[in-house]
Structures are given as C-alpha cells and as structure tokens.
Amino acid sequence: MNRLPSLHNISYANLYLRLRIRLVRARTLALLMILFIVIAAVADAANAFAQSAGSAPANVAAVAADPARDAAMKTYLQKHFKIASPDLIKFGPPVQTAIPGLLARQMTVSNVEGQSVNTALFFDKNGTKMIIGSFLDTSAEPWGRVNLGGIHLNDNPALGPADAPITVVEFADFECPFCARAFSVLETMANTTYKDKMKVIFKNYPLNVHPWAVKAAEAAECARLQNPTAFWDFARYFYTNQGSITPKNVQEHVDKETANLKLDAPSLKACMGSAAASDRVKQDQADGNAIHVSSTPTFFINGIPVVGLPDNKVLEFVINSELAERSASAKH
C-alpha cells in the first residue's frame, strides 16, 4: 500500500505510539501527515473504507458556525502539531452527531507542497475537547460494504468461474510493489485455496506517482484483446520485472513479452497508441474514484473493501465469513 508500507506488519497501537514519539521529537508537518494517514487507515479497517476517517458521521444535523471557537481550535491544533501556518488547516461545516453534545466536522491538513490529508474531528460545543478519529455507528452494516453496481465489471480481466460465490474486484498498479505481492496471493487463492469458489476481476488504477504504470496498463489491456490469458502473463511479467523497468525502456519490455507470448506485435503497438486503450484505463480509474479508491492495491470482496496488502489471514477471514454466510442462507 503506497500510503504506509508497514501498516499491516505492526499493530495499530504500537504504530500509533511510535509515530507519536517521532512527532514529538521531530516536530514536523510531514510526520503529522503520517499520523493522520495512520488514523485514516485504522478507520478504513474498522469502518470499512466506504466511511473513511474524513467522512461525516451518519445521522448528523448541521449546526451554526462559531468563528471564535473555530479560530481557537485552529490555533490550538497549529501549536500542538507544530504546523507552520493556520491556513494549512481547513475545517468543514460542523454537524451534530447522534451522540448528544458531540459535534463533528471534516478537517483537512495540507503542506506547502500542496499535499493534503483528511480526517474527522470530533469536539464539544465549546471546542475545548477534541478527538481525531472515526465515528462508528454499530447499527450500520459492519463491513462497510460498497455497492459496485455502478462500475464496469463485465469486460475486464478475470480469473475463476463466472458464478463463483466470492468476487474480488482489485484496483491495482503495475508499478506498485505491494500490488506485485498481492498478485501472487490472489493467484494462489483463486487457483488453489478457493478454486471454483472465487473470481478475481482486475481494474487498472495507475497512480500519478508511477511514470510507466499507464503505459504498462495499456499494454496489458491490448494484449488481453488478442488473447484474454495474455493479460495475466503481462501482469506477472511487469510485477516480476518492476526493478528493471523504467519510462525509457518500458516499450522494450512490452516488445519482449509480446514476442515471448507470440502476439501480433504491430497490432499491439497500434492498440497501445489508440484512444480506445487509453479510454479503457481511464474508465477503470474513474470507476475507482467513484467508489473512493485512493491507493493501491484496493480490494472489494463481494463489495467489502480491504485497502492495502493485509495479512493473508485478513483476506481469508473476510472470504470465509462470506462463504459461511452464504452457506447458512442456503440452508434456510
């Protein structure tokens, strides 16, 4: 996961403590940004991505703004987190949560480079007590399941049977190292652990920070149009050779794998230069944005969001829970 590589290797509590200690020592906005990202990631895991840490709580009512209170809150946060300018802190409109006396709003913290992170800020009516975190409503469905009905899934690379009880929609980037690890995990699950029970649908989500990811996505898509299984060969090739691929030589790597798979090289190159290939990748990105994908890899397991590369046991927990629920429903 590009936001925080070691997130799933360390407990959330220990990670928060370590970052807190570093924040006190370093007193930099950059570490504040990391702290907020950790909080957002914890909220993603607990509140299931659809209601991220920056989302407003459910069942809320707008309340009147209080400029004096807001200014005092901003001043305190600026000093507490050593933020260079109060202009780098932005508040959304305050709302009354379902808990009496607890107000909430979205808070955005930026740096001078223009990067920003969002989180939820909870506070009392006077603004003297504040909590940065996520609001959980236990009356809501706990998985945070996302409705995928509005995105395109009928003409994408897929592994596994069409009628599998588990559908995993993955948004990934061929230049993302954590996507490379996820690819191996998902292939094993689809072909062995959950064979005939799991289908994987791939959606391209190349990130702006990865200079050759878009071209790789277009190449894999064009290969799929010639031979559906060639997509997965290209994916495996890109992930295996990430360390040697650059923006300057990515076409050479594409040509090499094209020859290895005995595909029609001129047709593939023409396809890569076409608007159709670019539009397909952009459509996947638009679909991801529509369901709030912001980092890779991001999975939706029967609509249940799992962000980053979790421990295999996390994926197995979600999948096994879905299989058990479907089995129980079938008996009634």
Buried (B, 14 or more C-beta within 10 A) or exposed (E): BBBBEEBBEEEBEEBBEEBEEBBEEEEBBEBBBBBBBBBBBBBBBBBBBBBBBBBBBEEBEEBEEBEEBBEBBBEEBBEEBBBEEEEBBBBBEBBBBBEEEBBBBBBBBBBEEEEEBBBBBBBEBEBEEBEBBBBBBEEBEEBBBBEBEEBBEEEBBBBBEEEBBBBBBBBBBBBBBBBBEBBEBBBEBBBEBBEEBBBBBBBBBBBEEBBBBBBBBBBBBBBBBBEEEBBBBBBBBBBEBBEEBEEEEBBEBBBEBBEEBEBEEEEBBEBBEEEEBBEBBBBBBEBBEEBBBBBBBBBBBBBBBBBBBBEEEBBBEBBEBBBEEEEEEEEE
